[in-house]
């Protein structure tokens, strides 16, 4: 499979020769998280003036579509800054993971600062709308974000040391399977996500297995390619 990160391509990129690039990406993610939190504050003032809670209220489909578009634009912006910040596909992926994780973590930091919400890490939230509503306790996306940060640091460290990231088909399947399990943990309770009921107990086991699968695929890839001259297997 294609080599998506080499020493010669990586030279001079963050977090080595261009540490400030990585720092500014983090600043961008923190500022973007503030904008995201402010939009949510406005929406909750309009639709949940007495305080956000489940079951979810039915919102005008036009507003839901606009909100889904805003969320898609947010992801596009994170991809764009990571793309310009990196020089290889592997590095860009790692920078995107960092930006996404910092954005997500500070989104809740800003909400807590602005409106003293959530009350606890086990408070339920609506997380995303694409392709259908995602719901779960606040702790769950934070766990995913911390995992993304750890994984991104491992990738950047491998690239900084002159290594490479060359996942094979099995590792791609394991990683994508883990991601699908995490997505399922957020979308399996369709009654609650569509505002027809209170949420059922969150499927923490799906989240845990998904995260472990992602780290297993990454660790397997990094271990298998620890010698950059080794052939893919």
NORMOZI-V29246 format. One record per pair of residues at least 4 apart in sequence whose ideal C-beta (glycine too) atoms are under 6 Angstrom apart, sorted by sequence separation. I is the first residue (numbers start at 1). J is the second residue. D is the distance in whole Angstrom. If there is no record, write none. Layout:
i=I j=J d=D
i=I j=J d=D
//
This chain:
i=14 j=18 d=5
i=15 j=19 d=5
i=43 j=47 d=6
i=44 j=48 d=5
i=48 j=52 d=4
i=59 j=63 d=5
i=81 j=85 d=6
i=87 j=91 d=6
i=96 j=100 d=6
i=102 j=106 d=6
i=106 j=110 d=6
i=110 j=114 d=6
i=119 j=123 d=5
i=129 j=133 d=6
i=136 j=140 d=4
i=167 j=171 d=4
i=184 j=188 d=5
i=190 j=194 d=6
i=204 j=208 d=6
i=215 j=219 d=6
i=12 j=17 d=4
i=13 j=18 d=6
i=14 j=19 d=6
i=59 j=64 d=5
i=86 j=91 d=4
i=118 j=123 d=4
i=158 j=163 d=4
i=167 j=172 d=5
i=191 j=196 d=5
i=192 j=197 d=5
i=86 j=92 d=4
i=111 j=117 d=5
i=128 j=134 d=4
i=191 j=197 d=4
i=14 j=21 d=5
i=15 j=22 d=5
i=126 j=133 d=6
i=127 j=134 d=4
i=192 j=199 d=4
i=14 j=22 d=4
i=44 j=52 d=5
i=83 j=92 d=5
i=86 j=95 d=5
i=126 j=135 d=5
i=47 j=57 d=6
i=82 j=92 d=5
i=85 j=95 d=5
i=155 j=165 d=6
i=189 j=199 d=6
i=189 j=200 d=5
i=82 j=95 d=4
i=124 j=137 d=6
i=125 j=138 d=5
i=82 j=96 d=4
i=127 j=141 d=6
i=122 j=137 d=5
i=123 j=138 d=5
i=79 j=96 d=6
i=82 j=99 d=5
i=121 j=138 d=5
i=121 j=139 d=4
i=185 j=203 d=5
i=118 j=138 d=5
i=78 j=99 d=5
i=185 j=206 d=4
i=78 j=100 d=6
i=184 j=206 d=6
i=185 j=207 d=5
i=181 j=206 d=5
i=182 j=207 d=6
i=181 j=209 d=6
i=182 j=210 d=4
i=181 j=210 d=4
i=178 j=210 d=4
i=178 j=213 d=3
i=177 j=213 d=6
i=178 j=214 d=4
i=104 j=141 d=6
i=174 j=213 d=5
i=175 j=214 d=6
i=105 j=145 d=5
i=104 j=145 d=4
i=175 j=217 d=4
i=174 j=217 d=4
i=101 j=145 d=4
i=171 j=217 d=4
i=101 j=148 d=4
i=101 j=149 d=5
i=171 j=220 d=6
i=136 j=186 d=5
i=171 j=221 d=5
i=97 j=148 d=4
i=134 j=186 d=4
i=28 j=81 d=6
i=134 j=187 d=6
i=98 j=152 d=5
i=167 j=221 d=5
i=97 j=152 d=4
i=132 j=187 d=6
i=25 j=81 d=6
i=135 j=192 d=6
i=71 j=129 d=6
i=94 j=152 d=4
i=135 j=193 d=5
i=71 j=130 d=6
i=166 j=225 d=5
i=25 j=85 d=5
i=133 j=193 d=4
i=68 j=129 d=4
i=94 j=155 d=4
i=164 j=225 d=6
i=68 j=130 d=5
i=94 j=156 d=5
i=21 j=85 d=5
i=147 j=211 d=5
i=158 j=222 d=6
i=164 j=228 d=5
i=168 j=232 d=6
i=137 j=202 d=6
i=163 j=228 d=5
i=136 j=202 d=6
i=166 j=232 d=6
i=140 j=207 d=6
i=151 j=218 d=6
i=91 j=159 d=6
i=29 j=99 d=5
i=33 j=103 d=5
i=37 j=107 d=5
i=54 j=124 d=6
i=32 j=103 d=5
i=36 j=107 d=5
i=29 j=102 d=4
i=33 j=106 d=4
i=37 j=110 d=4
i=41 j=114 d=6
i=13 j=87 d=5
i=25 j=99 d=6
i=29 j=103 d=4
i=33 j=107 d=4
i=37 j=111 d=5
i=41 j=115 d=6
i=90 j=165 d=4
i=124 j=199 d=5
i=26 j=102 d=5
i=30 j=106 d=5
i=34 j=110 d=5
i=33 j=110 d=6
i=9 j=87 d=6
i=10 j=88 d=6
i=13 j=91 d=6
i=9 j=88 d=5
i=5 j=88 d=5
i=4 j=89 d=4
i=5 j=90 d=3
i=4 j=90 d=4
i=58 j=195 d=6
i=56 j=195 d=4
i=55 j=195 d=5
i=15 j=156 d=6
i=55 j=197 d=6
i=55 j=198 d=6
i=16 j=160 d=5
i=54 j=198 d=5
i=54 j=199 d=6
i=10 j=159 d=5
i=5 j=159 d=5
i=7 j=162 d=4
i=6 j=164 d=6
i=5 j=164 d=5
i=5 j=165 d=5
i=3 j=164 d=6
i=4 j=165 d=6
i=3 j=166 d=5
i=1 j=168 d=6
//
